[in-house]
Amino acid sequence: MRQLLFPNNPQFWYETLRSMSHIAYGGADFGEVVSTSERIVEGDYDSWHTEWLATADRVSAEAEKALDAGHTVSARDGFLRASNYYRSAEFFLHGNPCDPRHEHAYDRSVACFRAAAALYASPRIEPVRIPYEDTTLPGYLYRADTSGTPRPTLIMHSGFDGTAEELHFSGALAAVERGYTVLTFDGPGQPGPRHREGLVFRPDWENVITPVVDFSESLPEVDSSRIALLGSSMGGILAPRAAAFEHRLAALIAVDGVYDLGQISVRSIPGDRDEAERLLRAESAPELDARFEQIMAKDATARWAINHGMYVMGVDTPRAFSASYLDYTLQGGIAEQIRCPTLVCDAAEDEFFRGQPEQLYDHLTCPRTLMVFTAEEGAGAHCHPGAMRLSLARIFDWLDDTLTSTR
């Protein structure tokens, strides 16, 4: 898709398209996104934060006025958009250490979303705390009605940089409209646990999903024989990793599929993979450290990804972040252990993980489907922003058919 805004900065354009994609389920308005973008200095992270924060503050203030006046639907809609705009405002602030402005914008994003959730009559959206080791994980329970009837259930989580609140716009509301009970959450390394408790990502994601499944099975609205798991972006490797070991899942969806993050780490290092891995994990590798500094100086997207990666992985150097990716893989027979029917989504123009959905699909031995989304459909970018209703319709039609056939 041609860059309609920020023509010289693919990173800023993708994040703008991401916000536009949330229009489909109430997370943005086109004019608000465009007018904000026009005020931003291309490539300037401070300008990005300032202008999105200003829009979020204005929209949230209007929502507060609507609520005070008793206009609950208007207030709900305003709080939803403000939540997404605050999320966008803090997006480029993550690093090691994290920019202190992140705390305010993130907290406002969560507060606005919770204000909106409280104003929904249908579906019912309830903040929940999911027991996890010696703490809890934040999430939201979506109930299709108040009957307590057990329903097919979708557990959703994001990936490298998405929030549980953002999942409302990228699948949760669409699923509950189709009669599912939906449970969204942030796991370790994701915004809530990382921001509030310092929990960082872990590759053995089954140890995250198993307590989430335990929690879901305690809810009367959940049909424990029909629990599906959806992971998006980096969640496209985390969710399959969990499904390889957590066999209570009735279906798995990877949006989009990822097979081995180590391929990302080694692709810019000369030599074979064994040597690249040795250098990444070495106690000292000054030439490679210098190479990472050069990459970050030349490539804004790489600079953001590495800085954010150090933050969410809990490491102090670009090389340590790249080394951490080596542990996130479905190689060595892990993918082959997935038993439940699996949908692997693929974006034809994915700028991050191109080719990896096919690798995951090829290694599956369970019932499997590869679903490709194209640029002609407006859905060719990573996780299909720009065609949210199209992509979610196909994904959830597959899930409907799959869970019906497994009853």
DRENNU-580604 format. One line per 8 residues: number of its first residue (from 1); their letters; for each residue x, y, z of N, C-alpha, C. Coordinates in pm, whole numbers, padded with zeros to 5 digits. Layout:
<pts>
NUM	a	X Y Z X Y Z X Y Z  ...
</pts>
This chain:
<pts>
1	mrqllfpn	00084 -00119 00000 00000 00000 00000 00088 00124 00000  00056 00219 -00085 00132 00344 -00092 00119 00422 00038  00229 00485 00079 00229 00563 00202 00156 00696 00177  00038 00709 00232 -00042 00829 00209 00003 00944 00298  00064 00911 00412 00121 01010 00503 00263 00966 00536  00347 01058 00577 00488 01030 00608 00554 00952 00495  00560 01009 00376 00606 00935 00258 00750 00886 00267  00831 00947 00354 00971 00908 00365 01002 00830 00493
9	npqfwyet	00898 00789 00563 00921 00721 00690 00823 00604 00703  00862 00484 00661 00772 00369 00670 00726 00339 00811  00810 00368 00910 00775 00341 01050 00659 00428 01094  00667 00558 01068 00558 00649 01106 00431 00617 01027  00447 00580 00900 00328 00547 00820 00260 00421 00874  00339 00318 00906 00277 00195 00955 00201 00221 01085  00258 00296 01177 00188 00323 01302 00066 00411 01281  00069 00497 01181 -00051 00576 01147 -00158 00487 01088
17	lrsmshia	-00119 00397 00997 -00214 00301 00941 -00273 00213 01051  -00191 00177 01147 -00238 00098 01261 -00350 00170 01335  -00333 00300 01359 -00440 00376 01423 -00563 00385 01334  -00541 00406 01205 -00655 00411 01112 -00732 00280 01113  -00663 00167 01128 -00731 00038 01125 -00831 00024 01238  -00810 00097 01346 -00898 00086 01461 -01027 00166 01443  -01036 00240 01334 -01162 00308 01302 -01276 00207 01292  -01245 00089 01239 -01349 -00012 01211 -01428 -00050 01336
25	yggadfge	-01364 -00045 01453 -01433 -00083 01576 -01428 00029 01681  -01427 00153 01633 -01447 00266 01722 -01324 00323 01788  -01203 00283 01744 -01083 00327 01810 -01019 00452 01752  -01080 00510 01651 -01024 00630 01589 -01129 00691 01497  -01106 00815 01457 -01180 00880 01351 -01080 00926 01246  -01117 00913 01120 -01022 00940 01013 -00966 01082 01021  -01054 01180 01040 -01008 01318 01044 -00915 01345 01161  -00942 01282 01275 -00855 01301 01391 -00715 01244 01365
33	vvstseri	-00710 01129 01298 -00580 01069 01267 -00504 01156 01167  -00572 01201 01062 -00505 01279 00959 -00460 01413 01013  -00547 01483 01085 -00509 01616 01136 -00394 01606 01236  -00393 01501 01317 -00281 01481 01409 -00153 01454 01331  -00161 01367 01233 -00042 01331 01154 00015 01452 01082  -00071 01541 01034 -00022 01658 00962 00055 01755 01051  00034 01746 01181 00106 01833 01274 00241 01774 01316  00262 01646 01289 00383 01576 01335 00499 01601 01239
41	vegdydsw	00615 01628 01295 00737 01638 01215 00784 01497 01183  00793 01466 01056 00827 01331 01013 00960 01285 01073  00955 01168 01138 01075 01110 01197 01110 01161 01335  01034 01255 01388 01064 01317 01518 00977 01252 01625  01036 01169 01711 00960 01098 01814 00897 01194 01914  00965 01301 01948 00908 01398 02042 00784 01463 01983  00791 01498 01857 00675 01558 01790 00559 01458 01785  00590 01332 01754 00487 01228 01753 00416 01222 01888
49	htewlata	00492 01217 01996 00433 01210 02129 00350 01334 02159  00404 01451 02130 00336 01576 02163 00202 01588 02093  00198 01558 01966 00074 01578 01889 -00030 01471 01920  00011 01345 01936 -00088 01245 01973 -00141 01268 02115  -00054 01315 02203 -00100 01345 02338 -00201 01459 02337  -00176 01560 02256 -00270 01672 02247 -00406 01626 02195  -00406 01541 02093 -00533 01489 02042 -00603 01404 02147  -00528 01318 02214 -00587 01233 02317 -00646 01317 02430
57	drvsaeae	-00573 01419 02473 -00624 01506 02581 -00754 01575 02538  -00758 01624 02415 -00878 01693 02367 -00997 01598 02360  -00976 01480 02304 -01087 01385 02288 -01133 01334 02424  -01042 01308 02515 -01082 01259 02648 -01157 01367 02725  -01117 01494 02708 -01189 01604 02776 -01332 01614 02724  -01351 01596 02593 -01486 01598 02537 -01567 01480 02590  -01503 01366 02605 -01573 01250 02659 -01617 01275 02804  -01531 01338 02882 -01568 01370 03021 -01688 01464 03024
65	kaldaght	-01690 01563 02937 -01805 01656 02931 -01932 01581 02893  -01922 01490 02796 -02039 01412 02756 -02090 01326 02870  -01998 01267 02945 -02037 01183 03058 -02106 01266 03165  -02051 01382 03196 -02111 01469 03297 -02252 01513 03256  -02274 01523 03125 -02405 01565 03075 -02501 01448 03056  -02458 01328 03087 -02544 01211 03075 -02548 01149 02938  -02458 01188 02848 -02454 01131 02713 -02356 01014 02712  -02403 00901 02758 -02312 00790 02786 -02253 00727 02659
73	vsardgfl	-02331 00719 02553 -02278 00661 02429 -02169 00750 02372  -02193 00879 02370 -02090 00972 02321 -01966 00965 02407  -01985 00956 02539 -01871 00945 02629 -01793 00817 02604  -01865 00707 02590 -01798 00579 02563 -01714 00587 02437  -01773 00640 02330 -01702 00648 02203 -01579 00737 02214  -01591 00847 02286 -01478 00937 02303 -01366 00874 02384  -01402 00806 02490 -01300 00740 02573 -01227 00632 02495  -01299 00559 02409 -01234 00457 02327 -01128 00518 02236
81	rasnyyrs	-01165 00625 02167 -01069 00689 02076 -00952 00748 02154  -00982 00811 02266 -00874 00870 02347 -00778 00763 02395  -00830 00649 02434 -00744 00540 02479 -00645 00500 02370  -00693 00488 02250 -00606 00450 02139 -00505 00560 02107  -00546 00687 02116 -00455 00796 02087 -00347 00809 02195  -00383 00786 02320 -00280 00784 02425 -00181 00669 02401  -00232 00553 02357 -00143 00442 02325 -00045 00483 02217  -00094 00550 02115 -00006 00594 02009 00095 00697 02060
89	aefflhgn	00053 00783 02150 00142 00887 02202 00264 00829 02271  00247 00718 02343 00359 00662 02419 00437 00556 02341  00398 00531 02217 00451 00417 02144 00603 00423 02126  00656 00538 02092 00799 00549 02062 00883 00588 02183  00824 00586 02302 00895 00630 02421 00967 00516 02493  00948 00394 02451 01005 00280 02523 01152 00266 02489  01230 00239 02586 01372 00217 02566 01434 00174 02696  01562 00177 02700 01633 00137 02821 01729 00250 02862
97	pcdprheh	01690 00336 02956 01566 00329 03035 01446 00385 02959  01328 00357 03011 01205 00403 02948 01187 00554 02974  01142 00626 02873 01115 00768 02886 01007 00790 02993  01029 00880 03088 00929 00899 03195 00794 00947 03146  00788 01005 03026 00658 01048 02972 00567 00929 02940  00629 00812 02923 00553 00692 02892 00450 00662 03000  00487 00679 03126 00400 00641 03236 00266 00714 03230  00271 00845 03208 00147 00923 03203 00058 00879 03087
105	aydrsvac	00114 00869 02967 00033 00835 02850 -00023 00694 02861  00059 00600 02908 00009 00463 02922 -00103 00456 03025  -00084 00517 03140 -00189 00514 03243 -00317 00579 03194  -00305 00687 03117 -00424 00752 03063 -00494 00661 02961  -00415 00588 02880 -00474 00496 02784 -00559 00391 02854  -00504 00333 02960 -00577 00230 03035 -00700 00291 03102  -00684 00407 03164 -00796 00470 03235 -00910 00502 03140  -00877 00554 03022 -00983 00586 02926 -01051 00460 02875
113	fraaaaly	-00974 00355 02852 -01038 00232 02806 -01132 00177 02913  -01089 00179 03036 -01175 00127 03143 -01299 00212 03162  -01285 00343 03141 -01403 00430 03146 -01502 00393 03036  -01448 00365 02917 -01535 00324 02805 -01599 00188 02834  -01520 00094 02883 -01571 -00040 02910 -01687 -00037 03008  -01679 00050 03108 -01785 00059 03209 -01915 00112 03151  -01908 00177 03035 -02027 00237 02974 -02093 00146 02871  -02037 00029 02846 -02099 -00066 02755 -02214 -00137 02825
121	aspriepv	-02332 -00135 02763 -02443 -00217 02811 -02431 -00358 02753  -02391 -00365 02627 -02370 -00493 02561 -02262 -00473 02455  -02156 -00551 02458 -02128 -00659 02552 -02085 -00605 02689  -02086 -00692 02787 -02033 -00657 02918 -01882 -00677 02916  -01808 -00574 02956 -01662 -00579 02956 -01613 -00552 03097  -01544 -00650 03154 -01502 -00642 03293 -01350 -00655 03306  -01284 -00559 03368 -01141 -00579 03396 -01123 -00697 03491  -01021 -00780 03464 -00995 -00897 03548 -00847 -00902 03581
129	ripyedtt	-00815 -00975 03688 -00677 -01006 03724 -00663 -01158 03720  -00573 -01207 03637 -00555 -01351 03616 -00439 -01400 03701  -00462 -01493 03793 -00351 -01542 03876 -00236 -01596 03791  -00115 -01553 03825 00004 -01592 03750 00122 -01591 03846  00178 -01708 03870 00289 -01724 03963 00257 -01651 04094  00340 -01555 04136 00312 -01489 04263 00247 -01352 04244  00185 -01331 04126 00120 -01204 04098 -00004 -01229 04013  -00048 -01130 03938 -00161 -01145 03846 -00130 -01075 03716
137	lpgylyra	-00200 -01115 03610 -00189 -01050 03480 -00318 -00972 03453  -00307 -00849 03400 -00426 -00769 03373 -00494 -00813 03244  -00626 -00811 03245 -00700 -00847 03125 -00842 -00797 03130  -00919 -00838 03030 -01060 -00799 03018 -01142 -00920 02977  -01254 -00937 03045 -01348 -01042 03012 -01467 -00981 02941  -01496 -01030 02821 -01610 -00986 02741 -01718 -01093 02747  -01834 -01056 02796 -01948 -01148 02801 -02050 -01107 02695  -02094 -01203 02616 -02191 -01174 02512 -02327 -01135 02570
145	dtsgtprp	-02360 -01188 02689 -02484 -01152 02757 -02466 -01180 02906  -02573 -01170 02980 -02565 -01189 03126 -02624 -01322 03171  -02644 -01415 03077 -02711 -01541 03110 -02619 -01640 03181  -02488 -01622 03169 -02395 -01720 03225 -02385 -01847 03143  -02440 -01848 03023 -02437 -01966 02937 -02295 -01994 02889  -02246 -02117 02901 -02113 -02149 02849 -02108 -02129 02698  -02009 -02060 02651 -01995 -02029 02509 -01854 -02064 02461  -01840 -02086 02330 -01704 -02096 02278 -01627 -01971 02316
153	tlimhsgf	-01500 -01988 02346 -01423 -01881 02410 -01295 -01855 02333  -01262 -01729 02320 -01139 -01688 02255 -01051 -01616 02355  -00931 -01669 02377 -00827 -01601 02454 -00738 -01528 02355  -00711 -01401 02383 -00632 -01319 02291 -00517 -01250 02364  -00401 -01246 02300 -00294 -01161 02348 -00219 -01104 02228  -00149 -00996 02252 -00075 -00929 02146 00068 -00981 02143  00163 -00897 02102 00299 -00942 02086 00401 -00846 02142  00489 -00798 02058 00605 -00720 02096 00569 -00585 02156
161	dgtaeelh	00462 -00521 02105 00434 -00383 02146 00286 -00349 02159  00196 -00444 02143 00053 -00416 02154 00004 -00426 02297  -00113 -00371 02322 -00172 -00371 02456 -00300 -00452 02460  -00337 -00494 02579 -00465 -00564 02595 -00580 -00473 02555  -00567 -00344 02581 -00673 -00249 02545 -00687 -00240 02393  -00577 -00241 02321 -00582 -00232 02175 -00651 -00353 02113  -00646 -00466 02180 -00710 -00587 02127 -00861 -00570 02111  -00919 -00476 02182 -01062 -00446 02164 -01093 -00416 02018
169	fsgalaav	-01001 -00342 01953 -01023 -00296 01816 -00975 -00398 01712  -00891 -00490 01753 -00831 -00582 01655 -00877 -00726 01675  -00998 -00743 01732 -01053 -00877 01738 -01150 -00905 01851  -01131 -00844 01967 -01216 -00878 02082 -01363 -00842 02057  -01387 -00718 02012 -01526 -00678 01989 -01586 -00758 01874  -01508 -00784 01771 -01558 -00864 01658 -01597 -01004 01702  -01519 -01063 01792 -01549 -01199 01838 -01672 -01203 01927  -01685 -01109 02017 -01800 -01111 02107 -01928 -01082 02029
177	ergytvlt	-01919 -01004 01923 -02035 -00982 01836 -02082 -01114 01773  -01992 -01207 01757 -02025 -01336 01698 -02063 -01440 01802  -02077 -01398 01927 -02127 -01487 02031 -02021 -01555 02114  -01896 -01513 02101 -01790 -01572 02181 -01778 -01503 02317  -01740 -01579 02418 -01681 -01520 02536 -01536 -01490 02502  -01488 -01372 02539 -01353 -01330 02501 -01276 -01290 02626  -01152 -01338 02634 -01063 -01301 02743 -00934 -01248 02680  -00910 -01118 02700 -00785 -01057 02653 -00695 -01034 02773
185	fdgpgqpg	-00564 -01032 02749 -00473 -01007 02861 -00337 -00963 02809  -00260 -00900 02900 -00119 -00872 02879 -00038 -00973 02958  00058 -01036 02892 00149 -01127 02960 00279 -01058 02996  00372 -01129 03059 00501 -01070 03093 00571 -01017 02969  00632 -00900 02982 00695 -00833 02870 00602 -00740 02796  00472 -00762 02811 00373 -00677 02747 00335 -00561 02839  00264 -00460 02789 00263 -00330 02858 00224 -00329 03005  00114 -00395 03043 00074 -00388 03183 00176 -00447 03278
193	prhreglv	00212 -00574 03263 00310 -00635 03353 00448 -00572 03343  00490 -00529 03224 00622 -00466 03212 00623 -00329 03279  00519 -00253 03256 00511 -00116 03307 00495 -00114 03459  00411 -00201 03511 00376 -00193 03653 00462 -00279 03743  00511 -00392 03692 00584 -00486 03778 00721 -00523 03728  00758 -00472 03612 00889 -00503 03559 00904 -00642 03502  00793 -00711 03474 00800 -00846 03418 00840 -00840 03271  00938 -00920 03233 00987 -00919 03096 00942 -01046 03024
201	frpdwenv	00959 -01045 02892 00918 -01159 02811 00990 -01286 02854  00923 -01399 02829 00983 -01530 02850 00947 -01617 02730  01039 -01701 02682 01010 -01781 02563 00917 -01899 02588  00914 -01952 02713 00828 -02066 02744 00687 -02019 02773  00621 -01971 02669 00491 -01903 02683 00380 -01996 02733  00403 -02127 02727 00304 -02219 02784 00287 -02195 02934  00391 -02146 02999 00382 -02118 03141 00306 -01989 03169  00275 -01915 03065 00183 -01801 03074 00041 -01845 03040
209	itpvvdfs	00027 -01920 02932 -00106 -01956 02883 -00175 -02058 02974  -00103 -02150 03032 -00168 -02250 03117 -00244 -02187 03232  -00189 -02092 03309 -00272 -02029 03412 -00387 -01945 03356  -00371 -01893 03234 -00482 -01820 03172 -00596 -01916 03136  -00561 -02032 03085 -00663 -02134 03056 -00727 -02181 03187  -00646 -02201 03290 -00702 -02239 03422 -00805 -02137 03467  -00771 -02009 03454 -00863 -01903 03495 -00990 -01906 03411  -00975 -01922 03280 -01094 -01921 03193 -01187 -02037 03225
217	eslpevds	-01130 -02152 03261 -01215 -02267 03291 -01294 -02248 03420  -01256 -02151 03501 -01332 -02124 03624 -01453 -02035 03600  -01469 -01984 03478 -01576 -01889 03447 -01697 -01963 03390  -01817 -01934 03440 -01935 -02005 03390 -01963 -01978 03243  -01917 -01865 03191 -01945 -01829 03051 -01855 -01901 02952  -01764 -01982 03001 -01665 -02048 02915 -01700 -02195 02897  -01710 -02237 02770 -01722 -02379 02736 -01579 -02432 02728  -01537 -02506 02828 -01398 -02548 02837 -01356 -02643 02726
225	sriallgs	-01452 -02700 02655 -01418 -02788 02543 -01395 -02710 02414  -01421 -02578 02416 -01407 -02496 02296 -01335 -02365 02330  -01211 -02377 02374 -01128 -02261 02402 -01025 -02247 02292  -01024 -02131 02227 -00927 -02102 02121 -00830 -01996 02170  -00711 -01995 02112 -00608 -01898 02146 -00566 -01824 02020  -00562 -01690 02030 -00517 -01606 01919 -00401 -01519 01969  -00288 -01525 01898 -00175 -01437 01925 -00144 -01356 01802  -00121 -01225 01820 -00094 -01138 01705 00048 -01084 01710
233	smggilap	00103 -01059 01592 00238 -01008 01574 00339 -01104 01638  00422 -01061 01732 00510 -01156 01799 00430 -01265 01870  00304 -01235 01899 00214 -01339 01951 00197 -01453 01855  00235 -01431 01726 00229 -01537 01626 00333 -01645 01645  00430 -01624 01735 00519 -01733 01777 00492 -01772 01921  00450 -01676 02004 00424 -01707 02145 00306 -01802 02159  00196 -01773 02088 00078 -01859 02100 00103 -02000 02047  00167 -02017 01930 00200 -02154 01888 00292 -02226 01985
241	raaafehr	00389 -02155 02042 00475 -02219 02141 00391 -02272 02257  00295 -02192 02305 00210 -02236 02415 00126 -02356 02374  00070 -02352 02253 -00018 -02459 02208 00056 -02592 02190  00188 -02584 02171 00265 -02708 02158 00265 -02788 02287  00241 -02721 02399 00249 -02788 02529 00117 -02782 02608  00029 -02687 02576 -00100 -02674 02643 -00207 -02732 02551  -00247 -02858 02578 -00331 -02930 02483 -00480 -02921 02515  -00519 -02835 02605 -00662 -02811 02625 -00720 -02717 02521
249	laaliavd	-00638 -02655 02441 -00686 -02562 02340 -00754 -02637 02225  -00869 -02585 02183 -00943 -02647 02074 -00908 -02589 01939  -00842 -02473 01937 -00802 -02411 01810 -00695 -02307 01840  -00613 -02279 01739 -00504 -02182 01749 -00505 -02092 01627  -00485 -01962 01650 -00477 -01864 01541 -00351 -01781 01559  -00266 -01778 01457 -00144 -01697 01460 -00157 -01586 01357  -00164 -01461 01406 -00184 -01343 01320 -00065 -01249 01339  00039 -01259 01261 00062 -01356 01157 00160 -01462 01208
257	gvydlgqi	00173 -01573 01140 00257 -01679 01190 00405 -01643 01191  00474 -01686 01296 00619 -01668 01307 00678 -01803 01350  00791 -01839 01290 00852 -01969 01319 00978 -01958 01404  01058 -01855 01380 01189 -01849 01447 01238 -01706 01449  01232 -01640 01566 01279 -01502 01576 01431 -01493 01560  01500 -01602 01584 01644 -01600 01566 01686 -01563 01426  01601 -01591 01328 01633 -01552 01191 01646 -01401 01178  01569 -01326 01255 01578 -01181 01254 01712 -01137 01311
265	svrsipgd	01756 -01204 01418 01880 -01165 01485 02004 -01187 01400  02007 -01294 01323 02132 -01331 01255 02140 -01281 01111  02032 -01225 01058 02030 -01197 00914 02128 -01088 00872  02168 -01000 00964 02262 -00893 00928 02405 -00923 00974  02430 -01046 01020 02562 -01084 01069 02628 -01176 00966  02746 -01139 00916 02814 -01224 00816 02847 -01362 00873  02856 -01458 00783 02891 -01593 00824 02770 -01680 00846  02795 -01805 00889 02684 -01897 00908 02614 -01870 01041
273	rdeaerll	02502 -01940 01061 02420 -01912 01179 02491 -01953 01308  02562 -02063 01307 02630 -02106 01430 02728 -02000 01478  02803 -01943 01384 02898 -01840 01421 02826 -01714 01469  02717 -01679 01401 02639 -01561 01442 02585 -01578 01584  02534 -01696 01614 02482 -01721 01748 02593 -01716 01852  02709 -01769 01816 02821 -01765 01910 02858 -01621 01944  02863 -01536 01842 02898 -01396 01864 02792 -01324 01947  02665 -01352 01917 02557 -01286 01991 02560 -01321 02139
281	raesapel	02597 -01444 02170 02594 -01489 02309 02731 -01472 02379  02831 -01425 02305 02966 -01415 02361 02971 -01311 02473  03065 -01332 02565 03084 -01235 02673 03129 -01101 02618  03206 -01104 02513 03254 -00981 02450 03260 -00999 02299  03206 -00902 02224 03211 -00903 02078 03207 -00759 02030  03316 -00684 02050 03315 -00540 02022 03285 -00505 01877  03331 -00586 01781 03302 -00556 01641 03153 -00568 01612  03089 -00669 01669 02946 -00684 01649 02869 -00574 01720
289	darfeqim	02913 -00535 01838 02850 -00423 01908 02855 -00297 01822  02969 -00274 01760 02983 -00156 01673 02890 -00166 01553  02872 -00286 01502 02782 -00305 01388 02638 -00270 01425  02595 -00312 01544 02460 -00276 01589 02444 -00125 01601  02546 -00058 01650 02539 00088 01662 02525 00151 01524  02594 00097 01424 02583 00149 01289 02442 00128 01232  02388 00009 01256 02253 -00020 01208 02152 00076 01270  02163 00097 01400 02070 00187 01470 02084 00331 01422
297	akdatarw	02206 00372 01386 02227 00509 01338 02164 00531 01201  02162 00427 01118 02114 00440 00981 01965 00409 00964  01910 00324 01050 01775 00270 01030 01688 00304 01150  01593 00396 01132 01510 00440 01243 01423 00329 01297  01372 00244 01208 01287 00134 01254 01368 00037 01339  01490 00005 01294 01576 -00084 01373 01611 -00020 01507  01635 00110 01506 01669 00179 01631 01555 00168 01732  01432 00193 01684 01318 00180 01776 01303 00036 01823
305	ainhgmyv	01310 -00060 01730 01287 -00200 01766 01390 -00248 01868  01515 -00209 01850 01619 -00253 01943 01601 -00187 02079  01574 -00056 02080 01552 00011 02208 01431 -00045 02282  01322 -00063 02209 01204 -00123 02271 01233 -00266 02314  01307 -00339 02232 01341 -00478 02264 01422 -00490 02391  01517 -00400 02411 01593 -00404 02536 01501 -00383 02656  01403 -00295 02639 01308 -00266 02747 01222 -00387 02779  01165 -00452 02678 01070 -00561 02705 01139 -00692 02738
313	mgvdtpra	01265 -00707 02696 01340 -00828 02730 01420 -00812 02860  01433 -00688 02907 01504 -00665 03031 01655 -00681 03018  01710 -00635 02905 01855 -00644 02883 01910 -00505 02853  02044 -00493 02857 02106 -00360 02856 02176 -00323 02726  02191 -00416 02632 02264 -00385 02510 02189 -00437 02388  02212 -00374 02272 02149 -00423 02150 02185 -00569 02120  02309 -00606 02148 02348 -00745 02121 02276 -00842 02213  02260 -00804 02338 02187 -00891 02432 02041 -00906 02390
321	fsasyldy	01982 -00799 02337 01845 -00811 02286 01840 -00908 02169  01931 -00894 02075 01932 -00984 01960 01957 -01128 02003  02042 -01147 02104 02067 -01282 02155 01941 -01340 02218  01862 -01256 02283 01740 -01306 02348 01643 -01363 02246  01640 -01307 02126 01552 -01357 02020 01582 -01501 01983  01705 -01544 02001 01742 -01680 01963 01662 -01785 02039  01611 -01749 02156 01536 -01845 02238 01389 -01856 02196  01347 -01769 02105 01206 -01768 02062 01197 -01839 01928
329	tlqggiae	01179 -01969 01935 01179 -02050 01813 01086 -02169 01830  01035 -02216 01717 00954 -02337 01714 01029 -02450 01644  01161 -02431 01629 01245 -02535 01570 01259 -02653 01667  01324 -02757 01618 01355 -02872 01703 01235 -02955 01739  01131 -02953 01654 01014 -03036 01677 00906 -02974 01763  00922 -02846 01801 00820 -02782 01886 00691 -02761 01807  00701 -02705 01687 00580 -02681 01607 00504 -02811 01581  00578 -02919 01566 00516 -03048 01536 00435 -03102 01653
337	qircptlv	00451 -03045 01772 00377 -03092 01888 00239 -03028 01902  00210 -02927 01820 00077 -02865 01824 -00025 -02965 01771  -00132 -02985 01846 -00233 -03086 01809 -00361 -03024 01755  -00398 -02908 01802 -00529 -02852 01769 -00528 -02793 01628  -00644 -02782 01565 -00652 -02715 01435 -00592 -02574 01444  -00513 -02538 01346 -00435 -02414 01352 -00454 -02333 01225  -00481 -02204 01243 -00488 -02109 01133 -00362 -02023 01137  -00286 -02025 01031 -00168 -01941 01018 -00200 -01831 00917
345	cdaaedef	-00201 -01707 00963 -00227 -01595 00873 -00095 -01542 00818  -00103 -01485 00699 00016 -01436 00629 -00021 -01306 00559  00065 -01206 00573 00048 -01079 00503 00148 -01074 00388  00099 -01054 00267 00183 -01065 00149 00297 -00964 00147  00278 -00850 00214 00383 -00748 00214 00437 -00724 00356  00436 -00826 00438 00483 -00812 00576 00626 -00760 00579  00647 -00649 00648 00779 -00588 00652 00866 -00640 00766  00811 -00730 00848 00884 -00778 00963 00918 -00928 00954
353	frgqpeql	00821 -01011 00918 00839 -01156 00926 00806 -01227 00795  00835 -01163 00685 00799 -01222 00556 00863 -01360 00540  00780 -01456 00497 00826 -01593 00476 00809 -01683 00597  00798 -01625 00716 00788 -01708 00835 00653 -01777 00852  00540 -01717 00811 00414 -01792 00820 00419 -01924 00744  00480 -01922 00625 00491 -02045 00547 00579 -02148 00618  00685 -02101 00683 00770 -02195 00756 00694 -02262 00869  00618 -02182 00944 00537 -02240 01052 00438 -02340 00994
361	ydhltcpr	00367 -02300 00891 00266 -02387 00829 00329 -02519 00784  00445 -02512 00722 00510 -02632 00670 00550 -02730 00780  00574 -02680 00900 00618 -02767 01010 00501 -02822 01093  00382 -02777 01067 00267 -02825 01144 00227 -02965 01098  00192 -03048 01194 00139 -03181 01162 -00007 -03194 01203  -00062 -03091 01265 -00203 -03087 01305 -00288 -03043 01186  -00421 -03047 01196 -00504 -02986 01092 -00467 -02838 01078  -00444 -02791 00957 -00384 -02659 00939 -00443 -02587 00820
369	tlmvftae	-00442 -02453 00830 -00488 -02368 00721 -00393 -02249 00711  -00350 -02216 00591 -00272 -02096 00564 -00363 -01996 00495  -00378 -01878 00554 -00468 -01776 00503 -00386 -01653 00466  -00377 -01623 00337 -00293 -01514 00288 -00380 -01392 00260  -00334 -01276 00308 -00401 -01148 00285 -00313 -01063 00194  -00374 -00997 00097 -00298 -00932 -00010 -00308 -00780 -00005  -00215 -00717 -00077 -00217 -00571 -00090 -00339 -00525 -00168  -00381 -00604 -00268 -00499 -00567 -00347 -00624 -00556 -00260
377	egagahch	-00627 -00632 -00152 -00739 -00628 -00058 -00721 -00517 00046  -00607 -00447 00042 -00576 -00349 00145 -00528 -00414 00272  -00493 -00542 00266 -00463 -00620 00386 -00322 -00677 00385  -00235 -00624 00300 -00105 -00686 00281 -00001 -00654 00386  -00026 -00554 00471 00072 -00516 00572 00064 -00608 00694  00169 -00605 00774 00180 -00687 00895 00055 -00675 00981  -00011 -00788 01007 -00134 -00796 01088 -00254 -00725 01026  -00241 -00686 00898 -00355 -00645 00814 -00424 -00515 00854
385	pgamrlsl	-00355 -00414 00905 -00421 -00286 00927 -00466 -00228 00793  -00578 -00164 00794 -00634 -00113 00670 -00745 -00202 00617  -00754 -00325 00665 -00860 -00417 00622 -00905 -00499 00742  -00934 -00431 00852 -00963 -00501 00976 -01090 -00583 00968  -01195 -00528 00913 -01321 -00606 00905 -01308 -00723 00808  -01240 -00703 00698 -01218 -00813 00604 -01139 -00925 00671  -01027 -00892 00733 -00941 -00996 00791 -01010 -01066 00907  -01076 -00990 00993 -01142 -01053 01108 -01260 -01139 01065
393	arifdwld	-01329 -01098 00960 -01439 -01181 00910 -01387 -01318 00866  -01279 -01320 00791 -01225 -01448 00744 -01171 -01532 00859  -01102 -01465 00952 -01045 -01537 01066 -01154 -01599 01151  -01256 -01522 01183 -01359 -01574 01273 -01456 -01668 01202  -01472 -01654 01071 -01547 -01757 00997 -01474 -01891 01006  -01342 -01888 00993 -01264 -02011 01010 -01283 -02067 01150  -01279 -01980 01250 -01293 -02028 01388 -01433 -02084 01411  -01536 -02018 01362 -01672 -02071 01372 -01679 -02213 01316
401	dtltstr	-01630 -02229 01195 -01637 -02359 01129 -01554 -02464 01204  -01438 -02424 01253 -01350 -02518 01320 -01410 -02566 01452  -01461 -02474 01532 -01515 -02514 01662 -01647 -02589 01647  -01721 -02561 01540 -01843 -02637 01513 -01809 -02781 01478  -01704 -02798 01398 -01670 -02933 01352 -01604 -03017 01461  -01552 -02950 01568 -01484 -03026 01674 -01577 -03058 01791  -01703 -03018 01784 -01797 -03044 01895 -01824 -03192 01908
</pts>
